[in-house]
Amino acid sequence: MSTSAELLEGMILDGGWVVQELLPRSSVQTGGVFSSSYRIEHPDGRKAFLKAMDFEAALTDRDPAGKLKELVDAFVFERTVVELCGTRKLSRVIRAQGSGTTTPPGRMVVQYLIFEMAEGDVRKQLSQMSEFNLLWRLRCLHHLFVAVQQLHTSQIAHQDVKPSNVLGCGDEGHKIADLGRAWHALTASPFDGRPCAGDRNYAPPELLYSGAVLSEDERRWGADFYALGSMVVFMFTGLRMTAALMSAMPPDLHWISTSEPYAIVLPELQHAFGAVMSMLRADIQNDELSAEVKLIVEQMCNPDISKRGDKSHKSKIGSRFGLQRFISKLQNLSGRAQLGKFGVK
């Protein structure tokens, strides 16, 4: 039976927006497990994306009142954070264009957020490419790193950076989306206490294995840092760093198969990391580009959280998880790629 949030097609929302098409639920959704997505259109021709919260799902939970509170708190948190991003004019974060409530006839009230419409995520875009486009990949990564830096400057950790949350926006390039599992230093979220708030398939080892003693910087900025490095790996190999690490680990030490703590498993993780780095370098045909990419990933994805970070960071001021040097590096690589310096554009 359809829930209230799945019955909005044809409804007219505040501001005149018309709900058009219910979008299929993605198998890789994390923040959207209790939401439905739509394409909507304004009478003036503007198109947008609607995220409708499915509060009705709480009624089937063992603790309906508790689940309802969690869903409402999650909606209020996301609305607060996306509005903050809009106020701060974060240019690389998908813009919220409004919020409101509506009620399908005879059903529960539905709260929603309206976002600018994107062309599709990077997985869809890559699937439509007939050949390897180095410049496009480097520019996409540059935009993504800037997006996360903008969030960090606003004391927000995304916590769920992955291909499905990186959206193409035409001439504006790429932006990051879905702040439903984010952390904000000044706003409580129902997911703050979870060891891993986002998609575990993209999470760093210290959040997957038990027992890691982490500072707030390591838990938030360090995890985003790893996820960005994983996106670099994805752009050049199509693989997730976490999946690549696990494929190089003894099966009985996979995070889903063992109760061994992080500190005990770490030596095997480091060995697996070395194997992944060798694979990455071999997959990139140009030696100069390969060395540059490998250096970025080594600093961003080291399984040992104490060794992860900008290797040039020595000052007591600022964070070793600062992104500016990596942003500058990607911009430089993009410029060289545009000039054909790596033998391929």
Summary of the structure (lengths in Angstrom):
residues: 345
radius of gyration: 20.9
end to end distance: 49.9
largest distance: 63.9
contacts: 1068
relative contact order: 0.10
helix: 47%
strand: 14%
